[in-house]
């Protein structure tokens, strides 16, 4: 039952969900289009299963599979690697649930939520940072998916790897990459309801595919092989902790992107229970079990082939069974499509729409994401574990953690989850601040960001940063970038916004 209120005032239903009243939509289209307006309460119908399936579909992908292998390459044993991944996902779940709360309550996407803290114009700062990260991830995942198709089809038809090279790669690989890219954009172009339906069946399909791979390799191995007994190269002393903390931050950074823009999905939620239980059941359990599955399958490959084959595509390509190869091909397609569309196209589509609502809608934003994701050639970022985990994930985690700290402080501490919904779309309103920018949010972002990534450094010859760090005296903080950025920006923003909090309390 919905309460009746004067026209123009927000409507609040008995479950605390808020929507704009008829006729209350702002007429100034500099800050609004149909994709940025709140989802009507009647259309917020994602259930616990939908959210859990979303996470299962996103977590079961090749880069997730390779996370454990990357940590083992750095010297951890399988127990240390799985522990690191499990802990990281439990930690990142907390800000995920906090920022996700605004979705079911107000029906707004991430860039609109960011307007409350950064201002109507200032929200473009965190939105474009998130969009840039997503474009890079989109390119990485698309390249990995194209490689998977290339390897498996090459195994079926033969001779693909020997094709003439273009830009240092066989032209057949480029064809696979472009076809996979086009398929992704075709699905997301149909909108969020098509994505929900796709994730519903993609999640169980990918689980079945991974379990089939486990059964197949275990049958050939006669067991899980010797890898589980291999000792850590780091032990549990100082060497381990030196690698553990930056690795933990890197694993957190893997999903720190979604901890910001999760309202893009929870805005379709039927209620808080659906998003809380769906995410809690879907994220940490899935990532931990998938890491274990990765280790077990790789262990079996050690027993069968005498060498650990960490890449599931390369492992599947070792079979000569055509049906098995086709099944593996479809599994790789579905798994990579599932994560890349949901995690790396939805967010920048909304973020770019927020930048210029008059000319960019959700579909155009998705197309721009696809083009930018290719132009920046992000596949270079996965060349080495050091570059991938420490440099790329560490830098991303530090910046996005800083934004998350500001969002959480503003929504939960300053405003106590109460937003002026029309004001999020109204120039000159409550969230206009100084010409559309909140200087206090910008200051908190700059300070938190510098503390988080200012000490970024690389091992000699293994990255783009100086060995002593960009800002040498901040180097000790670099291994904790996500936590430092989130904590520093959260505390500083709360202090700077004390007058605003006092005003809201008095009002």
C-alpha positions in Angstrom: 0.0 0.0 0.0 1.5 3.4 -1.0 0.9 6.6 0.9 -0.8 9.5 -0.8 1.0 12.8 -0.7 0.8 16.1 -2.4 2.0 16.1 -6.0 5.7 16.7 -6.3 6.6 15.2 -2.9 8.4 11.8 -2.8 6.3 8.8 -2.1 7.4 6.4 0.7 5.8 2.9 0.9 5.5 0.7 3.9 8.8 -0.9 3.3 10.7 2.4 3.3 11.2 2.5 -0.5 11.1 6.0 -2.0 10.1 7.1 -5.4 9.3 10.4 -7.2 5.6 11.3 -7.3 3.9 11.8 -10.6 5.0 15.1 -12.1 7.9 15.4 -9.8 10.6 14.5 -12.4 12.9 17.5 -13.0 12.5 19.3 -16.3 16.2 20.4 -16.5 17.7 17.6 -18.6 21.3 18.7 -17.9 21.2 16.3 -15.0 18.6 13.7 -15.9 17.5 11.2 -18.5 15.3 8.1 -18.3 18.2 5.9 -17.3 19.3 8.1 -14.4 15.8 8.6 -12.9 14.9 6.4 -9.9 13.5 2.9 -10.8 9.8 2.9 -10.0 9.0 0.8 -6.9 6.8 -1.6 -9.1 9.9 -2.3 -11.2 12.2 -3.1 -8.3 11.8 -6.9 -8.4 15.2 -8.5 -8.3 15.1 -11.2 -5.6 17.8 -12.9 -3.4 18.3 -15.4 -6.1 18.8 -12.8 -8.7 21.6 -11.1 -6.7 23.2 -14.4 -5.7 23.1 -15.5 -9.4 24.6 -12.2 -10.4 27.6 -12.8 -8.2 28.0 -16.4 -9.1 27.9 -15.4 -12.7 30.5 -12.6 -12.2 32.8 -14.6 -9.9 33.1 -17.6 -12.1 35.4 -16.3 -14.8 38.9 -16.8 -16.0 40.6 -13.9 -14.1 39.0 -15.1 -10.9 40.3 -18.6 -11.6 43.8 -17.1 -12.2 43.8 -15.2 -8.9 44.9 -18.2 -6.9 47.4 -19.1 -9.5 48.9 -15.6 -9.4 49.3 -15.8 -5.6 50.9 -19.3 -5.8 53.3 -17.9 -8.5 54.3 -15.2 -5.9 55.3 -18.0 -3.5 52.2 -18.9 -1.5 50.9 -22.4 -1.1 47.3 -23.2 -1.9 46.1 -22.8 1.6 47.6 -19.3 1.9 46.2 -18.3 -1.5 42.7 -19.5 -0.7 42.8 -17.9 2.7 43.9 -14.5 1.2 41.1 -14.6 -1.4 38.4 -15.6 1.2 39.4 -12.9 3.7 39.6 -10.2 0.9 36.0 -11.0 -0.2 34.6 -11.0 3.3 36.2 -7.5 3.8 35.0 -6.1 0.5 31.5 -7.4 1.2 31.0 -4.9 4.0 31.3 -1.7 1.9 29.4 -3.5 -0.8 26.4 -3.8 1.4 26.7 -0.3 2.8 26.7 1.4 -0.6 24.2 -1.1 -2.0 21.6 0.1 0.6 20.6 3.2 -1.4 19.6 1.1 -4.4 16.5 -0.6 -3.1 15.5 2.4 -1.0 15.8 5.1 -3.6 16.1 3.3 -6.9 19.1 5.4 -8.0 22.4 4.4 -9.8 25.9 5.0 -8.4 26.6 8.4 -10.2 23.3 9.8 -8.8 24.1 8.6 -5.3 27.5 10.3 -5.6 25.8 13.6 -6.2 24.8 13.7 -2.5 28.4 13.8 -1.4 30.3 15.3 -4.4 27.6 17.6 -5.9 25.6 17.4 -9.1 28.6 18.2 -11.2 31.3 16.9 -8.8 29.8 13.4 -9.1 31.4 13.2 -12.5 34.8 12.9 -10.8 34.2 9.5 -9.1 32.0 8.4 -11.9 34.6 8.9 -14.6 37.3 7.3 -12.4 35.0 4.3 -12.0 34.2 4.4 -15.8 37.9 4.4 -16.7 38.6 1.4 -14.5 35.6 -0.4 -16.0 36.7 0.3 -19.5 40.2 -1.2 -18.8 38.6 -4.2 -17.2 36.3 -4.6 -20.1 39.3 -4.7 -22.5 41.1 -7.2 -20.2 38.1 -9.6 -20.0 37.3 -9.3 -23.7 40.9 -10.1 -24.6 40.9 -13.1 -22.3 37.6 -14.3 -23.7 38.8 -13.9 -27.3 42.0 -15.8 -26.4 39.9 -18.6 -25.0 37.8 -18.9 -28.2 41.0 -18.8 -30.3 42.6 -21.6 -28.4 39.6 -23.9 -28.3 38.6 -23.3 -31.9 42.2 -23.7 -33.0 42.2 -27.1 -31.3 39.1 -28.1 -33.2 40.1 -26.8 -36.6 43.9 -26.7 -36.3 46.4 -24.3 -37.7 45.0 -21.1 -36.1 48.2 -20.3 -34.2 50.2 -20.4 -37.4 48.1 -17.9 -39.2 49.7 -14.7 -40.5 50.3 -12.1 -37.8 48.8 -8.7 -37.6 50.1 -6.4 -34.8 52.1 -9.2 -33.4 49.2 -11.6 -33.0 47.6 -14.2 -35.5 44.8 -12.6 -37.4 42.6 -15.4 -36.3 43.0 -14.2 -32.7 41.9 -10.7 -33.6 38.8 -12.1 -35.3 37.9 -14.0 -32.2 38.5 -10.9 -30.1 36.3 -8.7 -32.3 33.4 -11.3 -32.5 33.4 -11.7 -28.7 33.4 -7.9 -28.3 30.4 -7.5 -30.6 28.5 -10.3 -28.8 29.0 -8.6 -25.4 27.7 -5.2 -26.7 24.7 -6.9 -28.4 23.5 -8.4 -25.1 23.9 -5.3 -23.0 22.3 -3.2 -25.7 19.0 -4.9 -24.9 19.0 -3.5 -21.3 19.1 -4.5 -17.7 16.1 -6.9 -17.8 17.9 -8.9 -20.5 21.0 -9.0 -18.3 19.0 -10.3 -15.3 17.6 -13.1 -17.4 21.0 -13.9 -18.8 22.6 -14.1 -15.3 19.9 -16.3 -14.0 20.8 -19.2 -16.3 24.5 -18.3 -16.8 25.3 -18.8 -13.1 24.3 -22.5 -12.8 25.7 -23.3 -16.3 29.2 -22.0 -15.4 29.1 -23.9 -12.1 28.3 -27.1 -14.0 31.1 -26.4 -16.5 33.7 -25.9 -13.7 32.6 -29.1 -11.9 32.8 -31.0 -15.2 36.4 -29.8 -15.6 37.2 -31.0 -12.1 35.6 -34.5 -12.6 37.4 -34.8 -16.0 40.9 -34.0 -14.6 40.4 -36.0 -11.4 39.4 -39.1 -13.4 42.5 -38.8 -15.6 44.7 -38.1 -12.6 43.3 -40.9 -10.4 43.3 -38.2 -7.6 44.1 -34.6 -7.1 47.9 -35.0 -7.5 50.8 -33.7 -5.5 50.2 -29.9 -5.7 48.3 -29.8 -2.4 51.3 -31.1 -0.6 53.8 -28.5 -2.0 55.1 -26.2 0.8 54.9 -22.5 0.7 58.0 -20.7 -0.6 57.3 -17.9 1.9 56.6 -19.9 5.1 54.5 -18.0 7.7 57.2 -15.5 8.7 58.2 -12.1 7.6 58.5 -13.1 3.9 54.8 -14.2 3.9 53.4 -11.1 5.5 55.5 -8.9 3.1 53.6 -10.5 0.2 50.3 -11.1 2.0 49.2 -7.5 2.7 49.7 -6.0 -0.8 48.1 -9.3 -2.2 45.2 -8.9 0.2 44.7 -5.3 -1.0 44.9 -6.5 -4.6 42.3 -9.2 -4.0 40.0 -6.6 -2.4 40.6 -4.3 -5.4 39.4 -7.1 -7.7 35.8 -6.3 -6.6 36.4 -2.8 -5.2 34.9 -1.5 -8.4 31.6 -3.1 -7.7 31.6 -1.9 -4.1 31.1 1.6 -5.6 28.6 1.0 -8.3 26.6 -1.8 -6.8 23.6 0.6 -6.5 23.5 0.2 -10.3 22.1 -3.3 -9.6 20.5 -3.0 -6.2 18.3 -0.2 -7.5 16.3 -3.0 -9.1 16.1 -4.9 -5.8 12.7 -5.9 -4.2 14.0 -4.8 -0.8 17.0 -4.7 1.5 16.7 -8.3 2.4 17.1 -9.4 -1.2 20.3 -7.4 -1.8 21.9 -8.2 1.6 21.2 -12.0 1.5 21.8 -12.2 -2.2 25.2 -10.6 -2.0 26.3 -12.3 1.2 25.4 -15.7 -0.2 26.8 -14.9 -3.6 30.2 -13.1 -3.2 32.5 -14.5 -0.5 31.3 -18.1 -0.7 31.5 -18.2 -4.5 35.0 -16.6 -4.7 36.4 -18.9 -2.0 34.9 -22.1 -3.6 36.1 -21.0 -7.0 39.6 -20.5 -5.7 39.5 -24.0 -4.2 38.2 -25.4 -7.4 41.0 -23.7 -9.3 43.6 -25.2 -7.0 42.1 -28.7 -7.2 41.9 -28.8 -11.0 45.4 -27.4 -11.3 46.5 -30.1 -8.9 45.1 -32.7 -11.1 46.8 -31.3 -14.1 50.1 -31.6 -12.2 49.5 -35.3 -11.8 48.4 -35.9 -15.4 50.8 -33.7 -17.4 53.7 -33.3 -15.0 53.3 -29.6 -14.9 50.7 -27.4 -13.2 48.4 -25.9 -15.9 46.8 -22.9 -14.3 44.9 -21.6 -17.3 41.5 -23.5 -17.6 41.4 -22.8 -21.3 44.8 -24.3 -21.9 43.9 -27.3 -19.8 40.6 -27.9 -21.6 42.5 -27.6 -24.9 44.5 -30.7 -24.0 41.5 -33.0 -24.6 41.0 -34.5 -28.1 37.2 -35.0 -27.6 35.4 -32.6 -29.9 32.3 -32.6 -27.7 34.4 -31.7 -24.7 36.1 -28.9 -26.6 32.8 -27.5 -27.7 31.4 -27.7 -24.1 34.5 -25.9 -22.8 34.1 -23.3 -25.5 30.5 -22.5 -24.6 31.5 -22.5 -20.9 34.3 -20.0 -21.5 31.9 -17.8 -23.6 29.2 -17.8 -21.0 31.5 -17.3 -18.0 33.4 -14.3 -19.6 30.2 -12.8 -21.0 28.6 -13.0 -17.6 31.2 -11.1 -15.6 32.2 -8.6 -18.3 28.8 -7.4 -19.1 27.6 -7.1 -15.5 30.8 -5.8 -13.9 32.4 -3.7 -16.7 29.7 -2.4 -19.0 26.8 -1.5 -16.8 28.7 1.0 -14.6 30.4 3.1 -17.3 27.2 3.1 -19.2 25.5 4.9 -16.3 28.6 6.9 -15.5 28.9 8.3 -19.0 25.2 9.0 -19.1 25.7 11.1 -15.9 28.4 13.1 -17.7 26.1 14.2 -20.5 22.5 13.1 -20.0 21.2 15.1 -22.9 23.3 13.2 -25.5 24.3 9.9 -23.8 21.9 7.3 -22.6 22.6 3.8 -21.2 22.9 2.2 -24.6 25.2 4.9 -26.0 27.3 4.7 -22.8 27.7 1.0 -23.3 28.9 1.4 -26.9 31.4 4.1 -25.8 32.7 1.7 -23.1 33.3 -1.0 -25.7 35.2 1.4 -28.0 37.4 2.9 -25.2 38.0 -0.6 -23.7 39.7 -1.6 -26.9 41.6 1.6 -27.7 43.5 1.7 -24.4 44.9 -1.8 -25.0 44.6 -3.0 -21.4 45.8 -6.5 -22.1 49.3 -5.2 -21.3 48.3 -5.1 -17.6 48.1 -8.9 -17.3 51.6 -9.6 -18.6 53.1 -10.4 -15.1 51.6 -11.2 -11.7 53.6 -8.3 -10.2 52.1 -5.8 -12.7 48.6 -7.3 -12.4 48.3 -7.7 -8.7 50.5 -5.0 -7.2 50.5 -2.2 -9.8 47.1 -2.4 -11.5 44.9 -3.8 -8.8 46.8 -1.9 -6.1 46.4 1.5 -7.8 42.7 0.8 -8.7 42.0 -0.3 -5.1 43.5 2.8 -3.6 41.6 5.2 -5.7 38.3 3.4 -5.5 38.6 2.8 -1.8 39.0 6.6 -1.3 35.7 7.2 -3.2 34.0 4.4 -1.2 35.0 6.0 2.1 33.4 9.3 1.1 30.1 7.6 -0.1 29.8 5.6 3.1 30.5 8.5 5.4 28.0 10.8 3.6 25.2 8.3 3.3 25.5 6.6 6.7 27.1 9.1 9.0 26.2 12.6 7.7 22.8 11.9 6.3 21.8 8.7 8.2 20.5 7.2 4.9 18.0 10.1 4.4 18.3 11.7 0.9 16.4 14.5 -0.8 15.5 12.5 -3.9 14.3 15.5 -6.1 17.4 17.4 -4.9 19.6 14.8 -6.6 18.4 16.1 -9.9 17.8 19.8 -9.2 20.4 22.5 -9.9 20.5 25.0 -7.1 19.1 22.5 -4.6 20.4 20.8 -1.5 23.3 19.1 -3.4 24.4 22.0 -5.5 27.1 23.2 -3.0 29.5 25.5 -4.9 28.4 25.6 -8.5 27.6 21.9 -8.4 30.8 20.8 -6.6 31.3 19.9 -2.9 34.8 21.2 -2.1 34.9 19.1 1.1 34.4 15.9 -0.8 37.1 16.8 -3.4 39.5 17.7 -0.5 38.8 14.3 1.2 39.3 12.5 -2.2 42.6 14.3 -2.9 44.1 13.6 0.6 42.8 10.0 0.7 44.0 9.3 -2.8 47.5 10.7 -2.2 47.9 8.7 1.0 46.6 5.5 -0.8 48.6 5.6 -4.0 51.3 8.2 -3.4 53.7 5.5 -2.3 53.1 3.2 -5.2 56.3 1.4 -6.1 57.5 -1.4 -8.3 60.2 -4.1 -7.9 63.3 -3.3 -10.0 62.4 -3.8 -13.7 58.9 -5.1 -12.9 56.6 -2.1 -13.1 56.2 1.6 -14.1 56.8 3.1 -10.6 60.1 4.1 -9.0 61.5 1.5 -6.7 61.3 4.0 -3.8 57.7 5.0 -4.6 56.2 8.0 -6.3 56.3 9.8 -2.9 59.0 8.0 -1.0 57.9 8.7 2.6 54.4 7.3 1.7 55.9 4.0 0.5 55.0 2.1 3.7 51.3 2.9 3.1 51.3 1.6 -0.5 50.8 -2.0 0.5 47.6 -1.1 2.3 46.2 1.3 -0.4 42.5 0.3 -0.3 42.3 0.4 3.4 44.3 3.6 3.7 42.2 5.4 1.0 38.9 4.3 2.5 39.8 5.0 6.1 41.5 8.4 5.5 38.8 9.8 3.2 36.0 8.5 5.5 37.4 10.2 8.6 38.4 13.4 6.8 35.0 13.8 5.1 33.2 13.3 8.4 35.2 16.0 10.0 34.8 18.4 7.1 31.0 17.8 7.0 30.4 18.3 10.7 28.6 21.7 10.1 26.4 20.0 7.5 25.6 17.1 9.9 24.8 19.7 12.7 22.4 21.5 10.3 20.6 18.3 9.3 20.3 17.3 12.9 18.9 20.7 13.9 16.5 20.6 10.9 
